[in-house]
Amino acid sequence: MRYHHGDLRRAMLDAAAEAIDRDGVDRLSIRGLARATEVSHTAFRHHFGDRQGLLTALAAQGYAGMSSTLRAVEVAGPEGFLEVGVAYIEWALEHPAHFQVMFRPDLADHDDPTLREALDDLAGALMLGAADFAGREQPGDPRTNPLALAAWSLTHGFVTLALAGNLPTGDTRAERVEMIRSVLRHLAAP
């Protein structure tokens, strides 16, 4: 067994994300991850309990990462809300394994307090800039607010289509971001 310096739990989550990127979440195996990281499968069980525990931790990590990215966006003015959407799409395209796990309720334990906290924080982040964009206060959360739900549906759909290879995403990051912005501007169309 290889000795892991530093954060073994983080290394295990990284290995899980790599395996999901490569093979998909449905083929994820604790024993396979243990072999790949050269630790015993009991080490995974110690840190996560079982496969659902591992996926719960990966989803929580994803919610926290996406939330942090969205909260870093300058949201002043109507364009800020659109930039939150751009950041959502860009983050998801850069973290496809997390994205696969985050929005599959059948994979994670939604009673897990860390997951709940991270998910609630993401819900708040998804509302950033909504009031400026709409020109009035936007109550609720993205699962119930019509504007936020429309924006979330559009951004989430874009990511899903792009990750499945159904959308051209441009040859450069700048081209991809401009394409994303042009799509999201349809939210403001009369």
N, CA and C atoms as a LAMMPS dump frame, in Angstrom:
ITEM: TIMESTEP
0
ITEM: NUMBER OF ATOMS
570
ITEM: BOX BOUNDS ff ff ff
-5.0000000000000000e+02 5.0000000000000000e+02
-5.0000000000000000e+02 5.0000000000000000e+02
-5.0000000000000000e+02 5.0000000000000000e+02
ITEM: ATOMS id mol type element x y z
1 1 1 N 0.838 -1.186 0
2 1 2 C 0 0 0
3 1 3 C 0.882 1.247 0
4 2 1 N 0.479 2.229 -0.801
5 2 2 C 1.204 3.487 -0.873
6 2 3 C 0.796 4.361 0.304
7 3 1 N 1.766 5.021 0.923
8 3 2 C 1.472 5.923 2.033
9 3 3 C 1.042 7.274 1.45
10 4 1 N -0.088 7.759 1.893
11 4 2 C -0.619 9.031 1.409
12 4 3 C -0.246 10.141 2.378
13 5 1 N 0.496 11.113 1.882
14 5 2 C 0.815 12.283 2.678
15 5 3 C -0.356 13.253 2.584
16 6 1 N -0.648 13.903 3.672
17 6 2 C -1.678 14.93 3.617
18 6 3 C -3.075 14.391 3.819
19 7 1 N -3.969 14.78 2.958
20 7 2 C -5.394 14.561 3.142
21 7 3 C -5.872 13.342 2.347
22 8 1 N -5.919 12.196 3.006
23 8 2 C -6.347 10.964 2.346
24 8 3 C -7.799 11.071 1.891
25 9 1 N -8.635 11.662 2.726
26 9 2 C -10.046 11.816 2.363
27 9 3 C -10.186 12.591 1.051
28 10 1 N -9.447 13.668 0.922
29 10 2 C -9.47 14.476 -0.307
30 10 3 C -8.949 13.662 -1.493
31 11 1 N -7.893 12.885 -1.286
32 11 2 C -7.356 12.049 -2.361
33 11 3 C -8.395 11.026 -2.822
34 12 1 N -9.154 10.498 -1.879
35 12 2 C -10.2 9.529 -2.224
36 12 3 C -11.316 10.202 -3.031
37 13 1 N -11.707 11.41 -2.631
38 13 2 C -12.727 12.14 -3.384
39 13 3 C -12.228 12.479 -4.79
40 14 1 N -10.966 12.871 -4.891
41 14 2 C -10.378 13.152 -6.209
42 14 3 C -10.384 11.903 -7.084
43 15 1 N -10.037 10.757 -6.49
44 15 2 C -10.033 9.495 -7.236
45 15 3 C -11.445 9.131 -7.682
46 16 1 N -12.429 9.366 -6.832
47 16 2 C -13.819 9.09 -7.192
48 16 3 C -14.246 9.978 -8.359
49 17 1 N -13.89 11.263 -8.315
50 17 2 C -14.248 12.176 -9.401
51 17 3 C -13.595 11.734 -10.708
52 18 1 N -12.34 11.33 -10.649
53 18 2 C -11.649 10.852 -11.855
54 18 3 C -12.32 9.604 -12.414
55 19 1 N -12.692 8.682 -11.547
56 19 2 C -13.344 7.45 -11.984
57 19 3 C -14.71 7.744 -12.613
58 20 1 N -15.45 8.675 -12.027
59 20 2 C -16.759 9.036 -12.58
60 20 3 C -16.59 9.717 -13.928
61 21 1 N -15.597 10.607 -14.052
62 21 2 C -15.317 11.251 -15.346
63 21 3 C -15.024 10.203 -16.411
64 22 1 N -14.274 9.212 -16.037
65 22 2 C -13.832 8.19 -16.987
66 22 3 C -14.926 7.179 -17.315
67 23 1 N -15.614 6.669 -16.278
68 23 2 C -16.505 5.518 -16.458
69 23 3 C -17.977 5.792 -16.169
70 24 1 N -18.283 6.944 -15.586
71 24 2 C -19.658 7.247 -15.202
72 24 3 C -19.924 6.823 -13.776
73 25 1 N -20.903 7.456 -13.159
74 25 2 C -21.2 7.222 -11.752
75 25 3 C -21.748 5.816 -11.508
76 26 1 N -22.463 5.266 -12.465
77 26 2 C -23.064 3.953 -12.25
78 26 3 C -22.034 2.827 -12.17
79 27 1 N -20.836 3.054 -12.664
80 27 2 C -19.788 2.031 -12.623
81 27 3 C -18.79 2.249 -11.485
82 28 1 N -19.064 3.228 -10.636
83 28 2 C -18.17 3.531 -9.521
84 28 3 C -18.164 2.394 -8.511
85 29 1 N -16.98 1.96 -8.149
86 29 2 C -16.818 0.851 -7.205
87 29 3 C -15.826 1.247 -6.122
88 30 1 N -16.201 1.024 -4.868
89 30 2 C -15.297 1.309 -3.746
90 30 3 C -14.036 0.457 -3.859
91 31 1 N -14.194 -0.807 -4.171
92 31 2 C -13.018 -1.682 -4.297
93 31 3 C -12.098 -1.224 -5.431
94 32 1 N -12.702 -0.791 -6.549
95 32 2 C -11.902 -0.28 -7.657
96 32 3 C -11.152 0.987 -7.281
97 33 1 N -11.816 1.859 -6.542
98 33 2 C -11.152 3.081 -6.079
99 33 3 C -10.029 2.763 -5.107
100 34 1 N -10.272 1.786 -4.247
101 34 2 C -9.237 1.378 -3.289
102 34 3 C -7.999 0.885 -4.034
103 35 1 N -8.211 0.059 -5.05
104 35 2 C -7.072 -0.422 -5.85
105 35 3 C -6.357 0.74 -6.528
106 36 1 N -7.126 1.652 -7.114
107 36 2 C -6.537 2.775 -7.843
108 36 3 C -5.735 3.701 -6.938
109 37 1 N -6.18 3.866 -5.704
110 37 2 C -5.475 4.759 -4.779
111 37 3 C -4.498 4.012 -3.882
112 38 1 N -4.449 2.694 -4.067
113 38 2 C -3.529 1.835 -3.311
114 38 3 C -3.755 1.935 -1.807
115 39 1 N -5.027 1.928 -1.425
116 39 2 C -5.406 1.84 -0.019
117 39 3 C -6.409 0.699 0.098
118 40 1 N -6.673 0.278 1.3
119 40 2 C -7.641 -0.798 1.485
120 40 3 C -9.056 -0.252 1.321
121 41 1 N -9.971 -1.138 0.939
122 41 2 C -11.359 -0.689 0.817
123 41 3 C -11.918 -0.295 2.19
124 42 1 N -11.303 -0.822 3.248
125 42 2 C -11.761 -0.422 4.588
126 42 3 C -11.39 1.036 4.886
127 43 1 N -10.353 1.564 4.24
128 43 2 C -10.013 2.98 4.401
129 43 3 C -11.146 3.848 3.844
130 44 1 N -11.674 3.439 2.696
131 44 2 C -12.819 4.168 2.138
132 44 3 C -14.01 4.068 3.083
133 45 1 N -14.246 2.88 3.595
134 45 2 C -15.379 2.679 4.501
135 45 3 C -15.199 3.491 5.792
136 46 1 N -13.961 3.612 6.245
137 46 2 C -13.682 4.41 7.437
138 46 3 C -14.075 5.878 7.21
139 47 1 N -13.742 6.403 6.041
140 47 2 C -13.992 7.822 5.755
141 47 3 C -15.424 8.105 5.317
142 48 1 N -16.064 7.154 4.625
143 48 2 C -17.358 7.442 4
144 48 3 C -18.476 6.465 4.371
145 49 1 N -18.157 5.374 4.99
146 49 2 C -19.163 4.383 5.356
147 49 3 C -19.467 3.427 4.225
148 50 1 N -20.016 3.936 3.151
149 50 2 C -20.375 3.101 2.009
150 50 3 C -20.363 3.958 0.743
151 51 1 N -20.79 3.38 -0.351
152 51 2 C -20.796 4.073 -1.637
153 51 3 C -21.665 5.334 -1.557
154 52 1 N -22.831 5.238 -0.924
155 52 2 C -23.691 6.405 -0.805
156 52 3 C -23.009 7.501 0.021
157 53 1 N -22.286 7.12 1.051
158 53 2 C -21.547 8.097 1.845
159 53 3 C -20.483 8.806 1.029
160 54 1 N -19.794 8.05 0.183
161 54 2 C -18.786 8.636 -0.705
162 54 3 C -19.445 9.617 -1.679
163 55 1 N -20.543 9.201 -2.28
164 55 2 C -21.23 10.069 -3.24
165 55 3 C -21.858 11.281 -2.554
166 56 1 N -22.306 11.119 -1.323
167 56 2 C -22.823 12.25 -0.555
168 56 3 C -21.717 13.273 -0.319
169 57 1 N -20.547 12.796 0.064
170 57 2 C -19.409 13.693 0.29
171 57 3 C -18.993 14.382 -1.004
172 58 1 N -19.011 13.653 -2.118
173 58 2 C -18.654 14.235 -3.408
174 58 3 C -19.684 15.295 -3.826
175 59 1 N -20.966 15.021 -3.599
176 59 2 C -22.008 16 -3.917
177 59 3 C -21.851 17.244 -3.046
178 60 1 N -21.615 17.061 -1.763
179 60 2 C -21.426 18.207 -0.861
180 60 3 C -20.219 19.033 -1.29
181 61 1 N -19.15 18.357 -1.669
182 61 2 C -17.961 19.054 -2.159
183 61 3 C -18.308 19.852 -3.42
184 62 1 N -19.1 19.263 -4.297
185 62 2 C -19.519 19.952 -5.515
186 62 3 C -20.388 21.164 -5.231
187 63 1 N -21.393 21 -4.35
188 63 2 C -22.252 22.142 -3.997
189 63 3 C -21.419 23.281 -3.423
190 64 1 N -20.488 22.942 -2.542
191 64 2 C -19.647 23.968 -1.916
192 64 3 C -18.76 24.651 -2.952
193 65 1 N -18.177 23.879 -3.851
194 65 2 C -17.316 24.453 -4.886
195 65 3 C -18.077 25.352 -5.84
196 66 1 N -19.252 24.888 -6.268
197 66 2 C -20.052 25.702 -7.176
198 66 3 C -20.522 26.971 -6.465
199 67 1 N -20.974 26.835 -5.233
200 67 2 C -21.439 27.992 -4.471
201 67 3 C -20.332 29.028 -4.32
202 68 1 N -19.14 28.581 -4.008
203 68 2 C -18.001 29.482 -3.858
204 68 3 C -17.728 30.228 -5.168
205 69 1 N -17.799 29.515 -6.276
206 69 2 C -17.586 30.128 -7.584
207 69 3 C -18.662 31.162 -7.89
208 70 1 N -19.916 30.818 -7.623
209 70 2 C -21.01 31.755 -7.908
210 70 3 C -20.921 32.991 -7.026
211 71 1 N -20.524 32.797 -5.773
212 71 2 C -20.434 33.929 -4.851
213 71 3 C -19.276 34.866 -5.197
214 72 1 N -18.336 34.41 -6.001
215 72 2 C -17.213 35.244 -6.417
216 72 3 C -17.557 36.148 -7.603
217 73 1 N -18.726 35.955 -8.193
218 73 2 C -19.132 36.738 -9.358
219 73 3 C -19.604 38.124 -8.911
220 74 1 N -19.212 39.14 -9.661
221 74 2 C -19.695 40.502 -9.422
222 74 3 C -21.124 40.555 -9.939
223 75 1 N -22.084 40.765 -9.026
224 75 2 C -23.492 40.663 -9.41
225 75 3 C -24.219 42.003 -9.49
226 76 1 N -23.512 43.099 -9.408
227 76 2 C -24.171 44.401 -9.475
228 76 3 C -24.736 44.624 -10.88
229 77 1 N -25.961 45.102 -10.939
230 77 2 C -26.601 45.396 -12.218
231 77 3 C -27.237 44.168 -12.841
232 78 1 N -28.029 44.394 -13.884
233 78 2 C -28.772 43.308 -14.51
234 78 3 C -27.894 42.207 -15.108
235 79 1 N -26.709 42.569 -15.571
236 79 2 C -25.831 41.568 -16.168
237 79 3 C -25.253 40.594 -15.135
238 80 1 N -25.259 40.99 -13.862
239 80 2 C -24.701 40.136 -12.817
240 80 3 C -25.384 38.79 -12.726
241 81 1 N -26.705 38.784 -12.85
242 81 2 C -27.46 37.536 -12.789
243 81 3 C -27.057 36.608 -13.935
244 82 1 N -26.866 37.191 -15.117
245 82 2 C -26.425 36.388 -16.256
246 82 3 C -25.021 35.836 -16.022
247 83 1 N -24.165 36.641 -15.381
248 83 2 C -22.799 36.176 -15.108
249 83 3 C -22.797 35.038 -14.086
250 84 1 N -23.754 35.028 -13.17
251 84 2 C -23.894 33.886 -12.26
252 84 3 C -24.204 32.643 -13.086
253 85 1 N -25.056 32.789 -14.094
254 85 2 C -25.362 31.664 -14.985
255 85 3 C -24.144 31.202 -15.76
256 86 1 N -23.354 32.147 -16.246
257 86 2 C -22.112 31.789 -16.951
258 86 3 C -21.196 31.014 -16.011
259 87 1 N -21.05 31.502 -14.784
260 87 2 C -20.181 30.835 -13.814
261 87 3 C -20.692 29.427 -13.497
262 88 1 N -22.008 29.273 -13.382
263 88 2 C -22.621 27.957 -13.125
264 88 3 C -22.219 26.982 -14.235
265 89 1 N -22.406 27.401 -15.477
266 89 2 C -22.105 26.53 -16.613
267 89 3 C -20.621 26.222 -16.686
268 90 1 N -19.796 27.242 -16.553
269 90 2 C -18.349 27.03 -16.619
270 90 3 C -17.882 26.071 -15.526
271 91 1 N -18.372 26.259 -14.295
272 91 2 C -17.97 25.377 -13.203
273 91 3 C -18.391 23.947 -13.507
274 92 1 N -19.617 23.77 -13.947
275 92 2 C -20.119 22.416 -14.213
276 92 3 C -19.349 21.742 -15.34
277 93 1 N -18.992 22.483 -16.378
278 93 2 C -18.225 21.897 -17.477
279 93 3 C -16.812 21.518 -17.038
280 94 1 N -16.285 22.229 -16.057
281 94 2 C -14.954 21.921 -15.53
282 94 3 C -14.988 20.82 -14.463
283 95 1 N -16.164 20.508 -13.927
284 95 2 C -16.315 19.503 -12.866
285 95 3 C -17.45 18.524 -13.207
286 96 1 N -17.331 17.82 -14.327
287 96 2 C -18.455 16.985 -14.773
288 96 3 C -18.806 15.852 -13.809
289 97 1 N -17.848 15.306 -13.103
290 97 2 C -18.15 14.215 -12.163
291 97 3 C -18.998 14.725 -11.007
292 98 1 N -18.615 15.853 -10.463
293 98 2 C -19.405 16.442 -9.384
294 98 3 C -20.819 16.752 -9.878
295 99 1 N -20.899 17.328 -11.064
296 99 2 C -22.192 17.701 -11.625
297 99 3 C -23.1 16.471 -11.766
298 100 1 N -22.531 15.35 -12.208
299 100 2 C -23.318 14.116 -12.337
300 100 3 C -23.921 13.691 -11.002
301 101 1 N -23.161 13.839 -9.943
302 101 2 C -23.581 13.362 -8.627
303 101 3 C -24.5 14.365 -7.929
304 102 1 N -24.244 15.647 -8.099
305 102 2 C -24.961 16.688 -7.359
306 102 3 C -26.467 16.68 -7.602
307 103 1 N -26.86 16.366 -8.789
308 103 2 C -28.272 16.508 -9.134
309 103 3 C -28.946 15.168 -9.402
310 104 1 N -28.44 14.142 -8.743
311 104 2 C -29.069 12.827 -8.764
312 104 3 C -29.466 12.477 -7.34
313 105 1 N -30.682 12.825 -6.921
314 105 2 C -31.089 12.617 -5.528
315 105 3 C -31.027 11.167 -5.075
316 106 1 N -31.057 10.246 -6.012
317 106 2 C -31.001 8.834 -5.652
318 106 3 C -29.619 8.392 -5.181
319 107 1 N -28.601 9.215 -5.393
320 107 2 C -27.234 8.808 -5.074
321 107 3 C -26.773 9.226 -3.683
322 108 1 N -27.325 10.31 -3.165
323 108 2 C -26.8 10.888 -1.931
324 108 3 C -27.802 10.78 -0.788
325 109 1 N -27.279 10.91 0.414
326 109 2 C -28.09 10.919 1.625
327 109 3 C -28.468 12.368 1.922
328 110 1 N -29.686 12.74 1.601
329 110 2 C -30.105 14.136 1.751
330 110 3 C -30.441 14.511 3.181
331 111 1 N -30.27 13.589 4.107
332 111 2 C -30.382 13.912 5.537
333 111 3 C -29.028 14.27 6.136
334 112 1 N -27.961 14.11 5.346
335 112 2 C -26.614 14.422 5.811
336 112 3 C -26.503 15.931 6.05
337 113 1 N -26.123 16.357 7.269
338 113 2 C -26.094 17.799 7.578
339 113 3 C -25.106 18.594 6.724
340 114 1 N -23.975 18.015 6.384
341 114 2 C -23.001 18.725 5.544
342 114 3 C -23.566 18.935 4.151
343 115 1 N -24.224 17.928 3.629
344 115 2 C -24.845 18.04 2.313
345 115 3 C -25.961 19.085 2.34
346 116 1 N -26.816 19.054 3.36
347 116 2 C -27.924 20.007 3.476
348 116 3 C -27.395 21.438 3.52
349 117 1 N -26.368 21.649 4.333
350 117 2 C -25.791 22.996 4.46
351 117 3 C -25.222 23.477 3.127
352 118 1 N -24.493 22.608 2.439
353 118 2 C -23.897 22.982 1.155
354 118 3 C -24.978 23.237 0.103
355 119 1 N -26.018 22.431 0.105
356 119 2 C -27.116 22.611 -0.845
357 119 3 C -27.875 23.911 -0.57
358 120 1 N -28.128 24.215 0.695
359 120 2 C -28.803 25.464 1.046
360 120 3 C -27.963 26.677 0.656
361 121 1 N -26.651 26.579 0.843
362 121 2 C -25.767 27.675 0.45
363 121 3 C -25.798 27.872 -1.062
364 122 1 N -25.813 26.773 -1.809
365 122 2 C -25.894 26.88 -3.267
366 122 3 C -27.218 27.515 -3.68
367 123 1 N -28.313 27.158 -3.025
368 123 2 C -29.61 27.761 -3.354
369 123 3 C -29.545 29.272 -3.188
370 124 1 N -28.907 29.734 -2.124
371 124 2 C -28.743 31.174 -1.928
372 124 3 C -27.871 31.796 -3.002
373 125 1 N -26.81 31.115 -3.383
374 125 2 C -25.904 31.628 -4.407
375 125 3 C -26.601 31.716 -5.761
376 126 1 N -27.484 30.777 -6.042
377 126 2 C -28.195 30.802 -7.317
378 126 3 C -29.136 32.005 -7.434
379 127 1 N -29.507 32.594 -6.308
380 127 2 C -30.398 33.758 -6.315
381 127 3 C -29.637 35.082 -6.454
382 128 1 N -28.305 35.031 -6.421
383 128 2 C -27.512 36.259 -6.486
384 128 3 C -27.802 37.025 -7.777
385 129 1 N -28.09 38.266 -7.635
386 129 2 C -28.318 39.133 -8.782
387 129 3 C -29.718 39.066 -9.359
388 130 1 N -30.558 38.177 -8.853
389 130 2 C -31.906 38.021 -9.409
390 130 3 C -32.721 39.297 -9.262
391 131 1 N -32.616 39.982 -8.124
392 131 2 C -33.393 41.205 -7.898
393 131 3 C -32.972 42.307 -8.867
394 132 1 N -31.665 42.493 -9.064
395 132 2 C -31.192 43.501 -10.009
396 132 3 C -31.637 43.166 -11.427
397 133 1 N -31.588 41.896 -11.767
398 133 2 C -31.967 41.463 -13.11
399 133 3 C -33.45 41.727 -13.366
400 134 1 N -34.278 41.404 -12.389
401 134 2 C -35.725 41.537 -12.543
402 134 3 C -36.226 42.949 -12.257
403 135 1 N -35.405 43.765 -11.592
404 135 2 C -35.822 45.108 -11.241
405 135 3 C -36.719 45.153 -10.013
406 136 1 N -36.775 44.044 -9.279
407 136 2 C -37.566 43.988 -8.04
408 136 3 C -37.084 42.805 -7.215
409 137 1 N -37.458 42.819 -5.952
410 137 2 C -37.058 41.749 -5.027
411 137 3 C -37.547 40.395 -5.555
412 138 1 N -36.736 39.375 -5.343
413 138 2 C -37.064 38.025 -5.802
414 138 3 C -37.11 37.091 -4.603
415 139 1 N -38.29 36.817 -4.069
416 139 2 C -38.395 35.962 -2.883
417 139 3 C -38.25 34.484 -3.222
418 140 1 N -38.025 33.697 -2.184
419 140 2 C -37.983 32.242 -2.357
420 140 3 C -36.601 31.739 -2.679
421 141 1 N -36.566 30.562 -3.217
422 141 2 C -35.302 29.965 -3.623
423 141 3 C -35.419 29.499 -5.07
424 142 1 N -34.331 29.033 -5.666
425 142 2 C -34.363 28.709 -7.087
426 142 3 C -35.32 27.57 -7.451
427 143 1 N -35.759 26.814 -6.45
428 143 2 C -36.689 25.716 -6.748
429 143 3 C -38.134 26.197 -6.802
430 144 1 N -38.396 27.435 -6.32
431 144 2 C -39.772 27.939 -6.295
432 144 3 C -39.935 29.295 -6.963
433 145 1 N -38.893 30.068 -7.095
434 145 2 C -38.973 31.388 -7.704
435 145 3 C -38.99 31.216 -9.231
436 146 1 N -40 31.741 -9.929
437 146 2 C -40.103 31.509 -11.376
438 146 3 C -38.9 31.999 -12.185
439 147 1 N -38.384 33.189 -11.882
440 147 2 C -37.224 33.703 -12.618
441 147 3 C -36.012 32.814 -12.385
442 148 1 N -35.733 32.514 -11.13
443 148 2 C -34.566 31.686 -10.815
444 148 3 C -34.723 30.282 -11.384
445 149 1 N -35.931 29.749 -11.328
446 149 2 C -36.165 28.413 -11.875
447 149 3 C -35.952 28.401 -13.39
448 150 1 N -36.386 29.455 -14.071
449 150 2 C -36.161 29.544 -15.518
450 150 3 C -34.665 29.614 -15.823
451 151 1 N -33.948 30.457 -15.07
452 151 2 C -32.505 30.59 -15.29
453 151 3 C -31.777 29.291 -14.968
454 152 1 N -32.161 28.664 -13.86
455 152 2 C -31.527 27.413 -13.467
456 152 3 C -31.807 26.33 -14.513
457 153 1 N -33.023 26.259 -14.997
458 153 2 C -33.369 25.264 -16.013
459 153 3 C -32.55 25.473 -17.281
460 154 1 N -32.402 26.724 -17.675
461 154 2 C -31.641 27.033 -18.888
462 154 3 C -30.164 26.677 -18.714
463 155 1 N -29.576 27.097 -17.598
464 155 2 C -28.149 26.818 -17.391
465 155 3 C -27.903 25.323 -17.202
466 156 1 N -28.75 24.679 -16.429
467 156 2 C -28.588 23.25 -16.174
468 156 3 C -28.776 22.45 -17.466
469 157 1 N -29.757 22.835 -18.255
470 157 2 C -29.976 22.176 -19.537
471 157 3 C -28.798 22.354 -20.477
472 158 1 N -28.225 23.566 -20.485
473 158 2 C -27.056 23.826 -21.327
474 158 3 C -25.92 22.885 -20.941
475 159 1 N -25.658 22.797 -19.631
476 159 2 C -24.574 21.92 -19.162
477 159 3 C -24.852 20.473 -19.559
478 160 1 N -26.065 20.012 -19.315
479 160 2 C -26.416 18.622 -19.614
480 160 3 C -26.214 18.316 -21.097
481 161 1 N -26.682 19.213 -21.95
482 161 2 C -26.511 19.017 -23.396
483 161 3 C -25.037 19.068 -23.793
484 162 1 N -24.292 20.017 -23.236
485 162 2 C -22.866 20.148 -23.578
486 162 3 C -22.074 18.933 -23.123
487 163 1 N -22.312 18.464 -21.9
488 163 2 C -21.566 17.302 -21.402
489 163 3 C -21.891 16.036 -22.184
490 164 1 N -23.088 15.959 -22.735
491 164 2 C -23.464 14.795 -23.541
492 164 3 C -22.959 14.902 -24.983
493 165 1 N -22.298 16.021 -25.301
494 165 2 C -21.755 16.202 -26.641
495 165 3 C -22.77 16.698 -27.654
496 166 1 N -23.887 17.233 -27.176
497 166 2 C -24.935 17.687 -28.081
498 166 3 C -24.852 19.158 -28.458
499 167 1 N -23.897 19.884 -27.896
500 167 2 C -23.728 21.3 -28.222
501 167 3 C -22.285 21.573 -28.594
502 168 1 N -22.064 22.38 -29.615
503 168 2 C -20.699 22.851 -29.845
504 168 3 C -20.383 23.889 -28.776
505 169 1 N -19.266 23.759 -28.12
506 169 2 C -18.943 24.713 -27.052
507 169 3 C -17.79 25.636 -27.435
508 170 1 N -17.462 25.694 -28.72
509 170 2 C -16.41 26.6 -29.165
510 170 3 C -15.029 25.977 -29.012
511 171 1 N -14.085 26.555 -29.723
512 171 2 C -12.715 26.053 -29.683
513 171 3 C -11.913 26.639 -28.533
514 172 1 N -12.333 27.794 -28.036
515 172 2 C -11.621 28.438 -26.938
516 172 3 C -12.601 28.746 -25.812
517 173 1 N -12.051 29.015 -24.648
518 173 2 C -12.897 29.382 -23.515
519 173 3 C -13.672 30.658 -23.826
520 174 1 N -13.021 31.616 -24.476
521 174 2 C -13.693 32.886 -24.804
522 174 3 C -14.888 32.642 -25.725
523 175 1 N -14.735 31.76 -26.709
524 175 2 C -15.858 31.438 -27.598
525 175 3 C -16.988 30.757 -26.833
526 176 1 N -16.617 29.858 -25.933
527 176 2 C -17.631 29.153 -25.139
528 176 3 C -18.393 30.132 -24.248
529 177 1 N -17.673 31.022 -23.59
530 177 2 C -18.32 31.984 -22.697
531 177 3 C -19.238 32.907 -23.49
532 178 1 N -18.811 33.345 -24.662
533 178 2 C -19.675 34.206 -25.475
534 178 3 C -20.921 33.456 -25.924
535 179 1 N -20.782 32.195 -26.26
536 179 2 C -21.951 31.383 -26.634
537 179 3 C -22.915 31.267 -25.447
538 180 1 N -22.362 31.016 -24.265
539 180 2 C -23.187 30.899 -23.057
540 180 3 C -23.925 32.208 -22.805
541 181 1 N -23.215 33.324 -22.885
542 181 2 C -23.846 34.625 -22.648
543 181 3 C -24.968 34.88 -23.651
544 182 1 N -24.736 34.537 -24.926
545 182 2 C -25.776 34.785 -25.925
546 182 3 C -27.022 33.946 -25.651
547 183 1 N -26.854 32.751 -25.152
548 183 2 C -27.999 31.903 -24.786
549 183 3 C -28.716 32.484 -23.575
550 184 1 N -27.97 32.852 -22.541
551 184 2 C -28.584 33.352 -21.313
552 184 3 C -29.278 34.698 -21.499
553 185 1 N -28.832 35.491 -22.466
554 185 2 C -29.491 36.772 -22.699
555 185 3 C -30.954 36.596 -23.126
556 186 1 N -31.315 35.412 -23.569
557 186 2 C -32.715 35.151 -23.919
558 186 3 C -33.63 35.208 -22.714
559 187 1 N -33.06 35.118 -21.512
560 187 2 C -33.873 35.283 -20.307
561 187 3 C -34.451 36.692 -20.225
562 188 1 N -33.719 37.653 -20.772
563 188 2 C -34.146 39.049 -20.694
564 188 3 C -34.972 39.468 -21.9
565 189 1 N -35.102 38.58 -22.872
566 189 2 C -35.87 38.934 -24.067
567 189 3 C -37.336 39.176 -23.723
568 190 1 N -37.949 40.191 -24.355
569 190 2 C -39.347 40.501 -24.053
570 190 3 C -40.303 39.392 -24.524
